[in-house]
Amino acid sequence: MRKSYKKYLSFSLTLAMCMSLAIPSFAIDIKENNGFQIDLVPNGTNSISDANIANSESIPMELDIQLSSYDYNHESVVDNEVFVTWDDAHNWDTTLTGTAVVYNPDNAPIIVGSAHGYNNNNMSIENLIGLNYTYNVENGHCIATVTYGYSEETPFGTRVTFGKNNGEFDEALFAVNDKSRNDARLDTEAETLPLQPRAIDRTSVYIGDENNHNGAVQLKAWAYAEFSPDGHNDIAASLKGNEAAAERIIVNNVDSTATYTAARNCEIIYSFSSNARYSNAEYYPKEKETSIPISIPIPKTFQSYRIHILLSGISVDATDRQTAWHMKNSSINSPYGITELFESGSEGVGAFNMLYYDNPIAAGDTDRVTVQVNGVIGYDYMFVDPEVGGFNNSTWYAYATASNTVICNNT
């Protein structure tokens, strides 16, 4: 647990839930507006990828959950930030972010939340952590899942469950998942801001074109083939998904009881070798609740097509060494969500950044810059969890990676 946050928390809750013992949990001194401090012991592991978690069955995962609002208005969507530590074999100590839906028709609020992030601030698929939790504010009961351990060898990761559901969460889970999935398919209009599209010229080349899991995640990336030490290099990528394909993948490979599959977030992440840097000012998109067109060239032609980005929420982590766009669909109060991610005529959502060479290079010499682009789409689903004893929520993260080298010539 991050000690710096504990002093701000006056709510204390401990859940001891093991495979062999179903010990009830109780909330103590609940005070609103201070978040929820929760200790969870895993029920066991459902190792989808046959990965093993060494000696983690009795080690608690500690959560500090902070909500952006504690009004508990029924069907409201709030941001949540989760500080998570878990001293299992992976030594988690990081911050996860996401959204939560309040189910409160009878003044007995239940929070259905999800969040994700990267351990040690390393935005690689191997460090991805996904959390889903369902929390009863009145009595302090909680169920949760975490998913992690993704790699090329283990594309479905490992899912671990926590807590017990005696039926008290079923109504909230069904209502939230049904409304979220249906509202995410509504067509609405959003104002287009007067931003000019940025095009990469026809000399650009593919960094990569990846179509994984039958279209559940489709990533394309482009960059100049060559650039000079004092010049710049535009990099662009588009990301597209397919909920129907994702649901088939989840049912066939993750959990046969899965239902209500819907995308909740996606990310485009640029990283590269140490002899280059990204601009932390020259990138698009960078604003929340905006609609942005981006032109992407068709290699070996003089033509380009336009990507239209329509977002309910976006945050950007832009540094010299990495740029990451986090795009989310809050769905219930923001049903337009990421519309371009799934429309049949769309190329998906897109983003571009400037790349600069950042290493001394002698006249006449050349150097190579390795560029990597990751695309991640998180698909929520509800499933029957025998370890929890009822229904539960989880998220599968479909991802694709494209990488290549571009040449820097000092001529």
C-alpha positions as CSV (number, residue, x, y, z in Angstrom):
1,M,0.0,0.0,0.0
2,R,1.3,3.4,-0.8
3,K,1.9,4.9,2.6
4,S,1.4,8.5,1.4
5,Y,-2.2,7.8,0.8
6,K,-3.0,5.9,3.9
7,K,-3.1,9.0,6.1
8,Y,-5.9,10.5,3.9
9,L,-8.1,7.4,4.3
10,S,-10.4,7.1,7.3
11,F,-12.2,4.1,5.8
12,S,-10.7,0.7,6.7
13,L,-11.9,-2.6,5.4
14,T,-10.3,-6.0,5.4
15,L,-11.6,-8.9,3.4
16,A,-10.2,-12.4,4.2
17,M,-11.5,-14.7,1.5
18,C,-9.9,-18.0,0.8
19,M,-10.7,-21.0,-1.2
20,S,-11.5,-23.2,1.8
21,L,-13.2,-20.6,4.1
22,A,-16.0,-18.2,3.2
23,I,-15.4,-15.5,5.9
24,P,-17.9,-12.6,5.7
25,S,-16.6,-9.1,5.4
26,F,-17.8,-6.0,7.3
27,A,-17.2,-2.3,6.8
28,I,-15.9,-0.3,9.8
29,D,-16.3,3.4,10.3
30,I,-17.5,4.1,6.8
31,K,-17.0,7.8,6.0
32,E,-17.9,9.1,2.5
33,N,-15.5,11.2,0.4
34,N,-12.4,9.5,1.7
35,G,-12.3,6.5,-0.7
36,F,-12.2,2.8,0.1
37,Q,-9.3,0.9,1.5
38,I,-9.6,-2.8,0.8
39,D,-7.4,-5.9,1.4
40,L,-8.3,-8.9,-0.7
41,V,-7.0,-12.4,-0.6
42,P,-7.3,-14.3,-3.9
43,N,-9.8,-17.2,-4.2
44,G,-7.3,-19.0,-6.4
45,T,-6.2,-18.6,-10.0
46,N,-7.9,-19.3,-13.3
47,S,-4.8,-19.4,-15.4
48,I,-6.2,-19.0,-18.9
49,S,-2.7,-19.1,-20.3
50,D,-1.4,-21.9,-18.1
51,A,0.9,-19.4,-16.4
52,N,1.5,-20.0,-12.7
53,I,1.4,-17.6,-9.9
54,A,4.0,-18.7,-7.4
55,N,2.9,-18.6,-3.7
56,S,0.2,-15.9,-4.3
57,E,-2.8,-17.8,-3.0
58,S,-2.6,-16.3,0.5
59,I,-1.0,-12.9,-0.2
60,P,-3.5,-10.0,0.0
61,M,-3.8,-7.5,-2.8
62,E,-4.3,-4.0,-1.3
63,L,-6.5,-1.4,-3.0
64,D,-7.0,2.3,-2.3
65,I,-10.0,3.3,-4.5
66,Q,-10.7,7.0,-5.0
67,L,-13.8,8.2,-6.8
68,S,-14.2,11.6,-8.5
69,S,-17.7,11.9,-6.8
70,Y,-19.4,10.4,-3.8
71,D,-22.9,11.6,-4.6
72,Y,-23.9,8.0,-5.6
73,N,-26.5,9.2,-8.2
74,H,-28.1,6.2,-9.9
75,E,-26.5,5.3,-13.2
76,S,-23.9,8.1,-12.9
77,V,-20.5,7.4,-14.3
78,V,-17.5,8.6,-12.2
79,D,-13.7,8.4,-12.7
80,N,-11.8,6.2,-10.4
81,E,-8.2,6.0,-9.4
82,V,-6.9,2.8,-7.7
83,F,-3.6,2.6,-5.9
84,V,-2.7,-1.1,-6.0
85,T,0.0,-3.1,-4.3
86,W,0.4,-6.9,-4.4
87,D,3.6,-8.5,-3.2
88,D,3.2,-11.7,-5.2
89,A,5.8,-12.8,-7.7
90,H,5.2,-9.6,-9.8
91,N,5.6,-7.0,-7.0
92,W,2.8,-4.6,-8.0
93,D,3.0,-1.1,-6.8
94,T,1.2,1.2,-9.2
95,T,-1.8,3.4,-10.0
96,L,-4.7,2.2,-12.2
97,T,-7.3,4.6,-13.7
98,G,-10.7,4.0,-15.2
99,T,-14.4,4.6,-14.7
100,A,-17.1,3.3,-12.4
101,V,-20.9,3.1,-12.7
102,V,-23.1,3.7,-9.7
103,Y,-26.1,1.4,-9.3
104,N,-28.4,3.0,-6.7
105,P,-32.1,2.7,-7.4
106,D,-33.0,2.2,-3.7
107,N,-30.5,4.3,-1.9
108,A,-28.1,1.3,-1.4
109,P,-25.3,2.1,-3.8
110,I,-23.2,-0.5,-5.5
111,I,-20.1,0.6,-7.4
112,V,-19.3,-1.4,-10.6
113,G,-15.8,-0.2,-11.5
114,S,-12.9,-1.0,-13.8
115,A,-9.3,0.4,-14.1
116,H,-6.1,-0.5,-15.7
117,G,-2.5,0.6,-15.9
118,Y,1.1,-0.6,-16.1
119,N,3.3,-1.8,-13.3
120,N,6.5,0.2,-12.7
121,N,5.2,2.8,-15.3
122,N,6.5,0.5,-18.1
123,M,3.8,0.7,-20.8
124,S,4.5,-2.7,-22.3
125,I,1.9,-5.4,-22.6
126,E,3.9,-7.6,-20.2
127,N,3.3,-5.0,-17.5
128,L,-0.4,-4.4,-18.2
129,I,-2.7,-4.8,-15.2
130,G,-6.5,-4.8,-15.5
131,L,-8.9,-4.6,-12.5
132,N,-12.6,-5.0,-12.2
133,Y,-14.4,-4.6,-8.9
134,T,-18.0,-4.5,-7.6
135,Y,-18.3,-2.9,-4.2
136,N,-21.3,-2.5,-1.9
137,V,-21.0,0.8,-0.1
138,E,-23.5,0.0,2.6
139,N,-22.0,-3.3,3.9
140,G,-18.5,-3.2,2.5
141,H,-18.7,-6.5,0.6
142,C,-16.6,-6.6,-2.5
143,I,-15.8,-9.0,-5.4
144,A,-13.0,-8.3,-7.9
145,T,-10.9,-9.7,-10.7
146,V,-7.4,-8.9,-12.0
147,T,-6.0,-9.8,-15.4
148,Y,-2.4,-9.7,-16.3
149,G,0.5,-11.8,-17.6
150,Y,0.0,-11.0,-21.3
151,S,2.6,-11.9,-23.9
152,E,2.9,-13.5,-27.3
153,E,3.0,-16.9,-25.7
154,T,0.0,-16.1,-23.3
155,P,-2.3,-13.8,-25.3
156,F,-5.2,-14.3,-22.9
157,G,-3.3,-13.6,-19.8
158,T,-4.1,-14.8,-16.3
159,R,-7.3,-14.0,-14.4
160,V,-7.5,-14.0,-10.6
161,T,-10.7,-13.6,-8.7
162,F,-11.4,-12.2,-5.2
163,G,-14.4,-12.2,-2.8
164,K,-17.8,-14.0,-2.7
165,N,-21.1,-13.1,-4.4
166,N,-24.1,-14.6,-2.7
167,G,-26.4,-12.9,-5.2
168,E,-26.3,-9.4,-3.8
169,F,-24.3,-8.1,-6.9
170,D,-26.3,-9.9,-9.7
171,E,-28.9,-7.2,-10.2
172,A,-26.4,-4.4,-10.4
173,L,-24.1,-6.4,-12.7
174,F,-26.9,-7.2,-15.2
175,A,-28.3,-3.7,-15.2
176,V,-25.0,-2.0,-15.7
177,N,-23.7,-4.3,-18.3
178,D,-27.0,-4.3,-20.3
179,K,-27.3,-0.6,-20.3
180,S,-23.7,0.0,-21.0
181,R,-23.6,-2.3,-24.0
182,N,-26.9,-1.0,-25.5
183,D,-26.1,2.7,-24.9
184,A,-22.7,2.3,-26.5
185,R,-24.4,1.5,-29.7
186,L,-26.5,4.7,-29.9
187,D,-25.7,7.2,-32.6
188,T,-25.2,10.7,-31.4
189,E,-23.6,13.8,-32.8
190,A,-20.6,15.7,-31.4
191,E,-19.3,19.1,-32.4
192,T,-16.3,19.1,-34.6
193,L,-13.6,21.5,-33.4
194,P,-11.7,23.5,-36.1
195,L,-8.5,21.5,-36.0
196,Q,-6.6,20.9,-39.2
197,P,-5.8,17.3,-40.2
198,R,-2.1,16.5,-40.3
199,A,-1.0,14.3,-43.2
200,I,2.1,12.2,-43.7
201,D,3.3,12.6,-47.3
202,R,3.5,9.8,-49.8
203,T,7.1,8.9,-49.0
204,S,6.0,7.3,-45.8
205,V,6.3,3.6,-45.2
206,Y,4.5,1.1,-43.1
207,I,5.9,0.5,-39.7
208,G,3.5,-2.4,-39.4
209,D,0.0,-3.7,-40.2
210,E,-1.3,-6.1,-37.5
211,N,-4.7,-7.8,-37.4
212,N,-5.0,-10.0,-34.3
213,H,-7.7,-12.3,-32.9
214,N,-9.9,-12.2,-36.1
215,G,-10.1,-8.4,-36.1
216,A,-10.6,-7.8,-32.4
217,V,-7.6,-5.5,-32.6
218,Q,-6.3,-4.0,-35.9
219,L,-3.3,-1.8,-35.8
220,K,-1.6,0.2,-38.6
221,A,1.4,2.5,-38.3
222,W,3.3,4.7,-40.7
223,A,6.5,6.8,-40.7
224,Y,9.0,8.3,-43.1
225,A,11.6,5.9,-44.3
226,E,14.4,8.4,-43.8
227,F,15.0,11.7,-42.1
228,S,17.9,13.9,-41.2
229,P,19.4,14.7,-37.7
230,D,18.1,18.2,-37.7
231,G,14.7,17.3,-39.3
232,H,11.7,15.5,-37.9
233,N,9.7,12.4,-38.6
234,D,5.9,12.2,-38.5
235,I,4.6,9.0,-37.0
236,A,0.9,8.0,-37.2
237,A,-1.1,5.0,-36.3
238,S,-4.7,3.9,-36.5
239,L,-6.5,1.4,-34.2
240,K,-9.7,-0.4,-34.9
241,G,-11.7,-3.2,-33.1
242,N,-14.5,-5.6,-33.6
243,E,-16.8,-6.4,-30.6
244,A,-18.4,-9.5,-32.3
245,A,-15.0,-11.0,-33.0
246,A,-13.9,-10.2,-29.4
247,E,-16.9,-11.9,-27.9
248,R,-16.2,-15.0,-29.9
249,I,-12.6,-15.0,-28.9
250,I,-13.5,-14.6,-25.2
251,V,-16.1,-17.3,-25.2
252,N,-13.9,-19.8,-27.0
253,N,-10.6,-19.0,-25.2
254,V,-11.2,-17.1,-22.0
255,D,-14.6,-18.1,-20.5
256,S,-17.4,-20.0,-22.1
257,T,-19.9,-18.3,-19.9
258,A,-18.9,-14.8,-21.0
259,T,-21.7,-12.4,-22.1
260,Y,-22.3,-8.6,-22.5
261,T,-19.0,-8.1,-24.2
262,A,-18.3,-4.4,-25.0
263,A,-15.2,-2.3,-25.5
264,R,-14.5,0.3,-22.7
265,N,-11.1,1.7,-23.6
266,C,-8.3,1.7,-26.1
267,E,-4.8,2.9,-26.2
268,I,-2.2,3.8,-28.8
269,I,1.4,3.9,-27.4
270,Y,4.5,5.0,-29.2
271,S,8.0,4.1,-27.9
272,F,11.4,3.8,-29.5
273,S,15.1,3.3,-29.1
274,S,17.3,5.6,-27.0
275,N,18.8,7.5,-29.9
276,A,15.5,9.4,-30.6
277,R,12.9,11.3,-28.8
278,Y,9.2,12.3,-29.3
279,S,7.9,15.8,-29.1
280,N,5.8,16.4,-26.0
281,A,4.1,19.3,-27.7
282,E,3.6,18.3,-31.4
283,Y,1.0,15.5,-31.2
284,Y,-2.7,14.9,-32.0
285,P,-5.2,14.4,-30.4
286,K,-4.6,16.1,-27.1
287,E,-8.0,17.4,-26.0
288,K,-10.9,15.8,-24.2
289,E,-14.3,15.5,-25.8
290,T,-13.2,16.5,-29.3
291,S,-13.6,15.3,-32.8
292,I,-10.4,15.3,-34.9
293,P,-9.8,14.3,-38.5
294,I,-6.4,12.8,-39.3
295,S,-5.2,12.1,-42.9
296,I,-3.2,8.9,-43.4
297,P,-1.5,8.2,-46.7
298,I,-1.9,5.1,-48.8
299,P,1.7,3.9,-49.4
300,K,3.0,4.0,-53.0
301,T,0.1,6.2,-54.1
302,F,-0.6,9.9,-54.1
303,Q,-3.8,9.3,-52.1
304,S,-4.7,9.4,-48.4
305,Y,-7.8,8.6,-46.3
306,R,-9.1,10.4,-43.3
307,I,-9.5,9.0,-39.8
308,H,-12.2,10.7,-37.7
309,I,-11.7,10.6,-34.0
310,L,-14.8,11.0,-31.8
311,L,-14.0,10.6,-28.1
312,S,-15.9,10.7,-24.9
313,G,-12.7,11.1,-23.0
314,I,-9.0,11.1,-23.7
315,S,-5.8,11.6,-21.7
316,V,-2.3,11.7,-23.0
317,D,1.0,10.9,-21.3
318,A,3.6,12.7,-23.5
319,T,7.2,12.5,-22.6
320,D,10.5,12.7,-24.5
321,R,10.7,8.9,-24.6
322,Q,7.1,7.8,-24.9
323,T,3.6,9.0,-25.9
324,A,0.5,7.2,-24.9
325,W,-3.2,8.0,-25.8
326,H,-5.7,6.6,-23.4
327,M,-9.2,6.7,-24.8
328,K,-12.3,5.6,-22.8
329,N,-16.0,5.0,-23.4
330,S,-18.0,5.9,-20.3
331,S,-21.1,4.7,-22.2
332,I,-24.0,5.4,-19.8
333,N,-23.7,9.1,-19.6
334,S,-21.5,9.4,-22.7
335,P,-23.1,6.9,-25.2
336,Y,-21.3,8.2,-28.2
337,G,-18.0,6.8,-26.9
338,I,-15.4,5.7,-29.4
339,T,-17.8,5.4,-32.4
340,E,-15.1,5.2,-35.0
341,L,-13.5,2.2,-33.4
342,F,-16.2,-0.2,-34.8
343,E,-18.0,1.4,-37.7
344,S,-17.7,-0.7,-40.9
345,G,-16.5,2.2,-43.1
346,S,-14.0,3.6,-40.6
347,E,-10.3,3.1,-40.2
348,G,-10.6,3.4,-36.4
349,V,-9.1,6.0,-34.1
350,G,-5.8,7.6,-34.9
351,A,-3.0,9.6,-33.4
352,F,0.3,11.1,-34.6
353,N,3.5,12.5,-33.1
354,M,6.7,14.1,-34.2
355,L,9.9,12.0,-33.8
356,Y,13.3,13.7,-33.5
357,Y,16.8,12.2,-33.7
358,D,18.6,12.6,-30.4
359,N,22.2,11.4,-30.8
360,P,25.4,12.9,-32.2
361,I,26.1,11.6,-35.7
362,A,29.1,12.4,-37.8
363,A,28.7,13.9,-41.3
364,G,28.2,11.2,-43.9
365,D,27.1,8.6,-41.3
366,T,23.8,7.0,-40.9
367,D,21.9,5.5,-37.9
368,R,18.8,3.5,-37.4
369,V,15.9,4.3,-35.1
370,T,13.7,1.5,-33.9
371,V,10.1,2.6,-33.5
372,Q,7.4,0.5,-31.7
373,V,3.7,1.1,-31.7
374,N,1.3,-0.8,-29.4
375,G,-2.5,-0.8,-29.8
376,V,-4.6,-2.1,-26.9
377,I,-8.4,-2.5,-26.7
378,G,-10.1,-3.5,-23.4
379,Y,-13.2,-5.6,-23.8
380,D,-15.4,-5.9,-20.6
381,Y,-17.5,-9.0,-20.1
382,M,-19.7,-10.6,-17.5
383,F,-19.2,-14.2,-16.6
384,V,-20.3,-17.0,-14.2
385,D,-17.6,-17.3,-11.6
386,P,-17.7,-20.5,-9.5
387,E,-14.9,-19.3,-7.2
388,V,-16.9,-16.2,-6.4
389,G,-20.2,-18.1,-6.3
390,G,-22.1,-16.1,-8.8
391,F,-21.7,-13.5,-11.5
392,N,-18.6,-11.3,-11.9
393,N,-17.0,-8.8,-14.3
394,S,-13.7,-8.9,-16.0
395,T,-11.8,-7.4,-19.0
396,W,-9.8,-9.0,-21.7
397,Y,-7.2,-6.8,-23.3
398,A,-6.6,-7.5,-27.0
399,Y,-3.4,-6.0,-28.2
400,A,-1.2,-5.7,-31.3
401,T,2.4,-4.5,-31.7
402,A,4.1,-3.1,-34.8
403,S,7.8,-2.2,-35.0
404,N,10.3,-1.3,-37.6
405,T,13.4,0.9,-38.2
406,V,13.7,4.2,-39.9
407,I,17.1,5.6,-41.1
408,C,18.7,8.9,-40.1
409,N,21.2,10.2,-42.7
410,N,23.6,13.0,-41.9
411,T,24.4,13.9,-45.5
